[in-house]
Amino acid sequence: MGTSAIIMMIIAMVTVWGGLGAAMLHLRKHPDEERAPRPLR
């Protein structure tokens, strides 16, 4: 595998995992209120 292929692979991995991490942080700060389970009475 050439140097350019390794660099492109690293960029793609950082993009995918960075997007996943950003989505997780966003959902943690702003949970979906409509789908949150309601407390039992």
mmCIF file as Biopython writes it, N, C-alpha, C and O atoms, coordinates in Angstrom:
data_model
#
loop_
_atom_site.group_PDB
_atom_site.id
_atom_site.type_symbol
_atom_site.label_atom_id
_atom_site.label_alt_id
_atom_site.label_comp_id
_atom_site.label_asym_id
_atom_site.label_entity_id
_atom_site.label_seq_id
_atom_site.pdbx_PDB_ins_code
_atom_site.Cartn_x
_atom_site.Cartn_y
_atom_site.Cartn_z
_atom_site.occupancy
_atom_site.B_iso_or_equiv
_atom_site.auth_seq_id
_atom_site.auth_asym_id
_atom_site.pdbx_PDB_model_num
ATOM 1   N N  . MET A ? 1  ? 0.850   -1.168 0.000  1.0 0.0 1  A 1 
ATOM 2   C CA . MET A ? 1  ? 0.000   0.000  0.000  1.0 0.0 1  A 1 
ATOM 3   C C  . MET A ? 1  ? 0.897   1.233  0.000  1.0 0.0 1  A 1 
ATOM 4   O O  . MET A ? 1  ? 1.843   1.345  0.779  1.0 0.0 1  A 1 
ATOM 5   N N  . GLY A ? 2  ? 0.568   2.139  -0.888 1.0 0.0 2  A 1 
ATOM 6   C CA . GLY A ? 2  ? 1.374   3.342  -1.015 1.0 0.0 2  A 1 
ATOM 7   C C  . GLY A ? 2  ? 1.068   4.376  0.060  1.0 0.0 2  A 1 
ATOM 8   O O  . GLY A ? 2  ? 0.082   4.279  0.790  1.0 0.0 2  A 1 
ATOM 9   N N  . THR A ? 3  ? 1.944   5.362  0.129  1.0 0.0 3  A 1 
ATOM 10  C CA . THR A ? 3  ? 1.793   6.414  1.132  1.0 0.0 3  A 1 
ATOM 11  C C  . THR A ? 3  ? 0.499   7.196  0.934  1.0 0.0 3  A 1 
ATOM 12  O O  . THR A ? 3  ? -0.191  7.516  1.902  1.0 0.0 3  A 1 
ATOM 13  N N  . SER A ? 4  ? 0.173   7.501  -0.308 1.0 0.0 4  A 1 
ATOM 14  C CA . SER A ? 4  ? -1.053  8.266  -0.559 1.0 0.0 4  A 1 
ATOM 15  C C  . SER A ? 4  ? -2.293  7.469  -0.172 1.0 0.0 4  A 1 
ATOM 16  O O  . SER A ? 4  ? -3.267  8.044  0.314  1.0 0.0 4  A 1 
ATOM 17  N N  . ALA A ? 5  ? -2.273  6.160  -0.379 1.0 0.0 5  A 1 
ATOM 18  C CA . ALA A ? 5  ? -3.412  5.323  0.005  1.0 0.0 5  A 1 
ATOM 19  C C  . ALA A ? 5  ? -3.573  5.283  1.521  1.0 0.0 5  A 1 
ATOM 20  O O  . ALA A ? 5  ? -4.695  5.305  2.028  1.0 0.0 5  A 1 
ATOM 21  N N  . ILE A ? 6  ? -2.474  5.225  2.235  1.0 0.0 6  A 1 
ATOM 22  C CA . ILE A ? 6  ? -2.531  5.209  3.701  1.0 0.0 6  A 1 
ATOM 23  C C  . ILE A ? 6  ? -3.072  6.539  4.223  1.0 0.0 6  A 1 
ATOM 24  O O  . ILE A ? 6  ? -3.882  6.561  5.150  1.0 0.0 6  A 1 
ATOM 25  N N  . ILE A ? 7  ? -2.627  7.641  3.633  1.0 0.0 7  A 1 
ATOM 26  C CA . ILE A ? 7  ? -3.107  8.959  4.055  1.0 0.0 7  A 1 
ATOM 27  C C  . ILE A ? 7  ? -4.605  9.086  3.791  1.0 0.0 7  A 1 
ATOM 28  O O  . ILE A ? 7  ? -5.339  9.586  4.643  1.0 0.0 7  A 1 
ATOM 29  N N  . MET A ? 8  ? -5.066  8.641  2.624  1.0 0.0 8  A 1 
ATOM 30  C CA . MET A ? 8  ? -6.495  8.701  2.314  1.0 0.0 8  A 1 
ATOM 31  C C  . MET A ? 8  ? -7.302  7.808  3.250  1.0 0.0 8  A 1 
ATOM 32  O O  . MET A ? 8  ? -8.410  8.172  3.643  1.0 0.0 8  A 1 
ATOM 33  N N  . MET A ? 9  ? -6.764  6.640  3.613  1.0 0.0 9  A 1 
ATOM 34  C CA . MET A ? 9  ? -7.447  5.746  4.540  1.0 0.0 9  A 1 
ATOM 35  C C  . MET A ? 9  ? -7.581  6.398  5.914  1.0 0.0 9  A 1 
ATOM 36  O O  . MET A ? 9  ? -8.634  6.302  6.544  1.0 0.0 9  A 1 
ATOM 37  N N  . ILE A ? 10 ? -6.530  7.055  6.377  1.0 0.0 10 A 1 
ATOM 38  C CA . ILE A ? 10 ? -6.570  7.732  7.680  1.0 0.0 10 A 1 
ATOM 39  C C  . ILE A ? 10 ? -7.578  8.874  7.654  1.0 0.0 10 A 1 
ATOM 40  O O  . ILE A ? 10 ? -8.327  9.058  8.613  1.0 0.0 10 A 1 
ATOM 41  N N  . ILE A ? 11 ? -7.606  9.639  6.572  1.0 0.0 11 A 1 
ATOM 42  C CA . ILE A ? 11 ? -8.571  10.735 6.456  1.0 0.0 11 A 1 
ATOM 43  C C  . ILE A ? 11 ? -9.998  10.194 6.478  1.0 0.0 11 A 1 
ATOM 44  O O  . ILE A ? 11 ? -10.864 10.764 7.141  1.0 0.0 11 A 1 
ATOM 45  N N  . ALA A ? 12 ? -10.248 9.106  5.766  1.0 0.0 12 A 1 
ATOM 46  C CA . ALA A ? 12 ? -11.588 8.517  5.743  1.0 0.0 12 A 1 
ATOM 47  C C  . ALA A ? 12 ? -11.984 7.995  7.118  1.0 0.0 12 A 1 
ATOM 48  O O  . ALA A ? 12 ? -13.126 8.175  7.539  1.0 0.0 12 A 1 
ATOM 49  N N  . MET A ? 13 ? -11.055 7.349  7.824  1.0 0.0 13 A 1 
ATOM 50  C CA . MET A ? 13 ? -11.361 6.818  9.149  1.0 0.0 13 A 1 
ATOM 51  C C  . MET A ? 13 ? -11.650 7.940  10.136 1.0 0.0 13 A 1 
ATOM 52  O O  . MET A ? 13 ? -12.575 7.834  10.941 1.0 0.0 13 A 1 
ATOM 53  N N  . VAL A ? 14 ? -10.869 9.012  10.081 1.0 0.0 14 A 1 
ATOM 54  C CA . VAL A ? 14 ? -11.096 10.146 10.985 1.0 0.0 14 A 1 
ATOM 55  C C  . VAL A ? 14 ? -12.443 10.796 10.681 1.0 0.0 14 A 1 
ATOM 56  O O  . VAL A ? 14 ? -13.149 11.213 11.599 1.0 0.0 14 A 1 
ATOM 57  N N  . THR A ? 15 ? -12.803 10.887 9.408  1.0 0.0 15 A 1 
ATOM 58  C CA . THR A ? 15 ? -14.088 11.475 9.036  1.0 0.0 15 A 1 
ATOM 59  C C  . THR A ? 15 ? -15.246 10.643 9.572  1.0 0.0 15 A 1 
ATOM 60  O O  . THR A ? 15 ? -16.183 11.187 10.156 1.0 0.0 15 A 1 
ATOM 61  N N  . VAL A ? 16 ? -15.190 9.328  9.376  1.0 0.0 16 A 1 
ATOM 62  C CA . VAL A ? 16 ? -16.283 8.454  9.820  1.0 0.0 16 A 1 
ATOM 63  C C  . VAL A ? 16 ? -16.378 8.433  11.331 1.0 0.0 16 A 1 
ATOM 64  O O  . VAL A ? 16 ? -17.453 8.668  11.885 1.0 0.0 16 A 1 
ATOM 65  N N  . TRP A ? 17 ? -15.270 8.154  12.012 1.0 0.0 17 A 1 
ATOM 66  C CA . TRP A ? 17 ? -15.306 8.055  13.475 1.0 0.0 17 A 1 
ATOM 67  C C  . TRP A ? 17 ? -15.541 9.411  14.127 1.0 0.0 17 A 1 
ATOM 68  O O  . TRP A ? 17 ? -16.179 9.486  15.177 1.0 0.0 17 A 1 
ATOM 69  N N  . GLY A ? 18 ? -15.038 10.478 13.526 1.0 0.0 18 A 1 
ATOM 70  C CA . GLY A ? 18 ? -15.290 11.815 14.060 1.0 0.0 18 A 1 
ATOM 71  C C  . GLY A ? 18 ? -16.758 12.195 13.942 1.0 0.0 18 A 1 
ATOM 72  O O  . GLY A ? 18 ? -17.323 12.803 14.851 1.0 0.0 18 A 1 
ATOM 73  N N  . GLY A ? 19 ? -17.370 11.839 12.831 1.0 0.0 19 A 1 
ATOM 74  C CA . GLY A ? 19 ? -18.802 12.090 12.672 1.0 0.0 19 A 1 
ATOM 75  C C  . GLY A ? 19 ? -19.631 11.288 13.653 1.0 0.0 19 A 1 
ATOM 76  O O  . GLY A ? 19 ? -20.616 11.790 14.194 1.0 0.0 19 A 1 
ATOM 77  N N  . LEU A ? 20 ? -19.240 10.048 13.886 1.0 0.0 20 A 1 
ATOM 78  C CA . LEU A ? 20 ? -19.944 9.219  14.866 1.0 0.0 20 A 1 
ATOM 79  C C  . LEU A ? 20 ? -19.820 9.816  16.259 1.0 0.0 20 A 1 
ATOM 80  O O  . LEU A ? 20 ? -20.803 9.888  16.996 1.0 0.0 20 A 1 
ATOM 81  N N  . GLY A ? 21 ? -18.628 10.240 16.619 1.0 0.0 21 A 1 
ATOM 82  C CA . GLY A ? 21 ? -18.422 10.854 17.932 1.0 0.0 21 A 1 
ATOM 83  C C  . GLY A ? 21 ? -19.200 12.151 18.084 1.0 0.0 21 A 1 
ATOM 84  O O  . GLY A ? 21 ? -19.771 12.415 19.141 1.0 0.0 21 A 1 
ATOM 85  N N  . ALA A ? 22 ? -19.224 12.964 17.031 1.0 0.0 22 A 1 
ATOM 86  C CA . ALA A ? 22 ? -19.979 14.220 17.086 1.0 0.0 22 A 1 
ATOM 87  C C  . ALA A ? 22 ? -21.472 13.951 17.230 1.0 0.0 22 A 1 
ATOM 88  O O  . ALA A ? 22 ? -22.162 14.662 17.960 1.0 0.0 22 A 1 
ATOM 89  N N  . ALA A ? 23 ? -21.974 12.931 16.541 1.0 0.0 23 A 1 
ATOM 90  C CA . ALA A ? 23 ? -23.391 12.588 16.659 1.0 0.0 23 A 1 
ATOM 91  C C  . ALA A ? 23 ? -23.721 12.102 18.062 1.0 0.0 23 A 1 
ATOM 92  O O  . ALA A ? 23 ? -24.771 12.443 18.607 1.0 0.0 23 A 1 
ATOM 93  N N  . MET A ? 24 ? -22.833 11.310 18.648 1.0 0.0 24 A 1 
ATOM 94  C CA . MET A ? 24 ? -23.072 10.819 20.007 1.0 0.0 24 A 1 
ATOM 95  C C  . MET A ? 24 ? -23.077 11.970 21.008 1.0 0.0 24 A 1 
ATOM 96  O O  . MET A ? 24 ? -23.923 12.006 21.901 1.0 0.0 24 A 1 
ATOM 97  N N  . LEU A ? 25 ? -22.151 12.903 20.871 1.0 0.0 25 A 1 
ATOM 98  C CA . LEU A ? 25 ? -22.125 14.056 21.770 1.0 0.0 25 A 1 
ATOM 99  C C  . LEU A ? 25 ? -23.373 14.921 21.607 1.0 0.0 25 A 1 
ATOM 100 O O  . LEU A ? 25 ? -23.929 15.413 22.589 1.0 0.0 25 A 1 
ATOM 101 N N  . HIS A ? 26 ? -23.804 15.101 20.372 1.0 0.0 26 A 1 
ATOM 102 C CA . HIS A ? 26 ? -25.002 15.901 20.133 1.0 0.0 26 A 1 
ATOM 103 C C  . HIS A ? 26 ? -26.226 15.235 20.749 1.0 0.0 26 A 1 
ATOM 104 O O  . HIS A ? 26 ? -27.048 15.912 21.366 1.0 0.0 26 A 1 
ATOM 105 N N  . LEU A ? 27 ? -26.363 13.915 20.591 1.0 0.0 27 A 1 
ATOM 106 C CA . LEU A ? 27 ? -27.512 13.220 21.173 1.0 0.0 27 A 1 
ATOM 107 C C  . LEU A ? 27 ? -27.453 13.215 22.690 1.0 0.0 27 A 1 
ATOM 108 O O  . LEU A ? 27 ? -28.493 13.235 23.348 1.0 0.0 27 A 1 
ATOM 109 N N  . ARG A ? 28 ? -26.270 13.191 23.246 1.0 0.0 28 A 1 
ATOM 110 C CA . ARG A ? 28 ? -26.152 13.221 24.708 1.0 0.0 28 A 1 
ATOM 111 C C  . ARG A ? 28 ? -26.588 14.583 25.253 1.0 0.0 28 A 1 
ATOM 112 O O  . ARG A ? 28 ? -27.222 14.657 26.306 1.0 0.0 28 A 1 
ATOM 113 N N  . LYS A ? 29 ? -26.249 15.655 24.540 1.0 0.0 29 A 1 
ATOM 114 C CA . LYS A ? 29 ? -26.618 16.999 24.995 1.0 0.0 29 A 1 
ATOM 115 C C  . LYS A ? 29 ? -28.064 17.341 24.665 1.0 0.0 29 A 1 
ATOM 116 O O  . LYS A ? 29 ? -28.697 18.098 25.402 1.0 0.0 29 A 1 
ATOM 117 N N  . HIS A ? 30 ? -28.601 16.800 23.572 1.0 0.0 30 A 1 
ATOM 118 C CA . HIS A ? 30 ? -29.959 17.107 23.113 1.0 0.0 30 A 1 
ATOM 119 C C  . HIS A ? 30 ? -30.703 15.800 22.849 1.0 0.0 30 A 1 
ATOM 120 O O  . HIS A ? 30 ? -30.869 15.416 21.692 1.0 0.0 30 A 1 
ATOM 121 N N  . PRO A ? 31 ? -31.151 15.112 23.893 1.0 0.0 31 A 1 
ATOM 122 C CA . PRO A ? 31 ? -31.846 13.833 23.662 1.0 0.0 31 A 1 
ATOM 123 C C  . PRO A ? 31 ? -33.187 14.051 22.969 1.0 0.0 31 A 1 
ATOM 124 O O  . PRO A ? 31 ? -33.792 15.117 23.071 1.0 0.0 31 A 1 
ATOM 125 N N  . ASP A ? 32 ? -33.628 13.032 22.272 1.0 0.0 32 A 1 
ATOM 126 C CA . ASP A ? 32 ? -34.901 13.075 21.569 1.0 0.0 32 A 1 
ATOM 127 C C  . ASP A ? 32 ? -36.021 12.907 22.590 1.0 0.0 32 A 1 
ATOM 128 O O  . ASP A ? 32 ? -36.242 11.810 23.104 1.0 0.0 32 A 1 
ATOM 129 N N  . GLU A ? 33 ? -36.726 13.995 22.879 1.0 0.0 33 A 1 
ATOM 130 C CA . GLU A ? 33 ? -37.745 13.986 23.932 1.0 0.0 33 A 1 
ATOM 131 C C  . GLU A ? 33 ? -38.946 13.125 23.558 1.0 0.0 33 A 1 
ATOM 132 O O  . GLU A ? 33 ? -39.555 12.516 24.437 1.0 0.0 33 A 1 
ATOM 133 N N  . GLU A ? 34 ? -39.302 13.061 22.280 1.0 0.0 34 A 1 
ATOM 134 C CA . GLU A ? 34 ? -40.489 12.317 21.872 1.0 0.0 34 A 1 
ATOM 135 C C  . GLU A ? 34 ? -40.328 10.816 22.087 1.0 0.0 34 A 1 
ATOM 136 O O  . GLU A ? 34 ? -41.308 10.132 22.380 1.0 0.0 34 A 1 
ATOM 137 N N  . ARG A ? 35 ? -39.137 10.300 21.951 1.0 0.0 35 A 1 
ATOM 138 C CA . ARG A ? 35 ? -38.911 8.866  22.066 1.0 0.0 35 A 1 
ATOM 139 C C  . ARG A ? 35 ? -38.422 8.445  23.445 1.0 0.0 35 A 1 
ATOM 140 O O  . ARG A ? 35 ? -38.164 7.266  23.683 1.0 0.0 35 A 1 
ATOM 141 N N  . ALA A ? 36 ? -38.297 9.399  24.342 1.0 0.0 36 A 1 
ATOM 142 C CA . ALA A ? 36 ? -37.844 9.068  25.692 1.0 0.0 36 A 1 
ATOM 143 C C  . ALA A ? 36 ? -38.943 8.278  26.404 1.0 0.0 36 A 1 
ATOM 144 O O  . ALA A ? 36 ? -40.121 8.617  26.290 1.0 0.0 36 A 1 
ATOM 145 N N  . PRO A ? 37 ? -38.568 7.238  27.132 1.0 0.0 37 A 1 
ATOM 146 C CA . PRO A ? 37 ? -39.595 6.450  27.828 1.0 0.0 37 A 1 
ATOM 147 C C  . PRO A ? 37 ? -40.267 7.270  28.924 1.0 0.0 37 A 1 
ATOM 148 O O  . PRO A ? 37 ? -39.616 8.035  29.635 1.0 0.0 37 A 1 
ATOM 149 N N  . ARG A ? 38 ? -41.562 7.097  29.045 1.0 0.0 38 A 1 
ATOM 150 C CA . ARG A ? 38 ? -42.322 7.815  30.070 1.0 0.0 38 A 1 
ATOM 151 C C  . ARG A ? 38 ? -42.287 7.029  31.372 1.0 0.0 38 A 1 
ATOM 152 O O  . ARG A ? 38 ? -42.316 5.798  31.350 1.0 0.0 38 A 1 
ATOM 153 N N  . PRO A ? 39 ? -42.227 7.716  32.498 1.0 0.0 39 A 1 
ATOM 154 C CA . PRO A ? 39 ? -42.191 7.001  33.781 1.0 0.0 39 A 1 
ATOM 155 C C  . PRO A ? 39 ? -43.517 6.292  34.048 1.0 0.0 39 A 1 
ATOM 156 O O  . PRO A ? 39 ? -44.586 6.800  33.709 1.0 0.0 39 A 1 
ATOM 157 N N  . LEU A ? 40 ? -43.431 5.116  34.661 1.0 0.0 40 A 1 
ATOM 158 C CA . LEU A ? 40 ? -44.627 4.358  35.009 1.0 0.0 40 A 1 
ATOM 159 C C  . LEU A ? 40 ? -45.287 4.961  36.235 1.0 0.0 40 A 1 
ATOM 160 O O  . LEU A ? 40 ? -44.598 5.457  37.127 1.0 0.0 40 A 1 
ATOM 161 N N  . ARG A ? 41 ? -46.604 4.926  36.293 1.0 0.0 41 A 1 
ATOM 162 C CA . ARG A ? 41 ? -47.335 5.482  37.441 1.0 0.0 41 A 1 
ATOM 163 C C  . ARG A ? 41 ? -47.888 4.383  38.292 1.0 0.0 41 A 1 
ATOM 164 O O  . ARG A ? 41 ? -48.534 4.652  39.305 1.0 0.0 41 A 1 
#
